[in-house]
Amino acid sequence: MIENQKIRPAQVIGPLGEPLTIESLPSPSTTRWVVRRKAEVVAAVNGGLLTVDEVCDRYSLTLEEFASWQRAVDRSGMPGLRVTRIQHYKSLYERQQKY
């Protein structure tokens, strides 16, 4: 059984360069998702600290919602997570795809 278990890191590097652990992630009861918190959760998944399923269960997120955070970080970095800038980055990305 041990060979089937994946070894997880004790910490990963967060979006601002700080170490992230499971204890330092946003609280599971978080309802106000600011850019930094979203980016921390994405970094935790990208670094292997948590799986996508664990994040969705822990924070009551849909797979689509979390995937949109990941896409935003991949395309535009942390600024892409700002709710007020979603339309700007979306149109910018669509223009880049045309050319």
C-alpha positions as CSV (number, residue, x, y, z in Angstrom):
1,M,0.0,0.0,0.0
2,I,2.8,2.4,0.8
3,E,4.0,2.5,-2.8
4,N,0.5,3.7,-3.9
5,Q,0.6,6.7,-1.6
6,K,2.0,9.9,-3.1
7,I,4.5,11.7,-1.0
8,R,3.3,15.3,-0.5
9,P,5.6,18.2,0.3
10,A,5.3,19.7,3.8
11,Q,5.3,23.2,2.2
12,V,5.3,24.8,-1.2
13,I,6.2,28.3,-2.4
14,G,3.3,30.7,-2.4
15,P,2.4,33.3,-5.0
16,L,4.4,36.0,-3.1
17,G,7.4,33.8,-2.5
18,E,6.5,32.8,1.1
19,P,6.3,29.2,2.2
20,L,2.7,27.7,2.3
21,T,1.7,24.8,4.5
22,I,-1.8,23.3,4.9
23,E,-2.1,25.3,8.2
24,S,-1.2,28.6,6.5
25,L,-3.8,28.2,3.7
26,P,-7.0,30.1,3.9
27,S,-9.5,28.8,6.4
28,P,-12.0,26.2,5.1
29,S,-14.8,28.7,6.1
30,T,-13.5,31.4,3.8
31,T,-16.3,33.2,2.0
32,R,-14.5,36.3,0.8
33,W,-12.0,35.3,-1.9
34,V,-9.5,38.0,-2.4
35,V,-6.7,37.7,-5.1
36,R,-4.1,36.5,-2.6
37,R,-6.2,33.7,-1.1
38,K,-7.2,32.4,-4.6
39,A,-3.5,32.5,-5.7
40,E,-2.5,30.6,-2.5
41,V,-5.0,27.9,-3.2
42,V,-3.9,27.6,-6.8
43,A,-0.2,27.5,-5.7
44,A,-1.0,24.7,-3.2
45,V,-2.5,22.6,-5.9
46,N,0.2,23.3,-8.4
47,G,2.9,22.5,-5.8
48,G,1.2,19.2,-4.8
49,L,0.2,20.3,-1.3
50,L,-3.5,19.5,-2.0
51,T,-5.3,17.9,-4.9
52,V,-8.0,19.6,-6.9
53,D,-10.7,17.4,-5.3
54,E,-9.4,18.2,-1.8
55,V,-9.5,21.9,-2.6
56,C,-13.0,21.7,-4.0
57,D,-14.2,19.8,-0.9
58,R,-12.3,21.9,1.6
59,Y,-13.6,25.2,0.2
60,S,-16.9,24.2,-1.3
61,L,-15.8,25.2,-4.8
62,T,-17.0,23.7,-8.1
63,L,-14.4,22.2,-10.4
64,E,-15.2,24.9,-12.9
65,E,-14.6,27.7,-10.4
66,F,-11.3,26.4,-9.4
67,A,-10.3,25.7,-13.0
68,S,-11.1,29.4,-13.8
69,W,-8.7,30.5,-11.1
70,Q,-6.0,28.3,-12.5
71,R,-6.5,29.6,-16.0
72,A,-6.5,33.2,-14.8
73,V,-3.2,32.6,-13.0
74,D,-1.7,30.8,-16.0
75,R,-2.7,33.5,-18.4
76,S,-2.3,36.7,-16.4
77,G,-0.7,35.9,-13.1
78,M,-2.3,37.2,-9.9
79,P,-3.8,40.3,-11.5
80,G,-5.9,38.0,-13.6
81,L,-7.7,36.8,-10.5
82,R,-9.2,40.3,-9.8
83,V,-12.9,40.1,-10.4
84,T,-13.0,43.6,-11.7
85,R,-10.4,42.9,-14.3
86,I,-11.8,39.5,-15.6
87,Q,-13.4,41.1,-18.7
88,H,-10.2,43.0,-19.6
89,Y,-8.0,40.0,-19.3
90,K,-10.5,37.8,-21.2
91,S,-10.6,40.2,-24.2
92,L,-6.8,40.6,-24.1
93,Y,-6.4,36.8,-24.2
94,E,-8.9,36.4,-27.0
95,R,-7.1,39.1,-29.1
96,Q,-3.8,37.2,-28.5
97,Q,-5.4,34.0,-29.8
98,K,-6.4,35.6,-33.0
99,Y,-2.9,36.7,-34.0
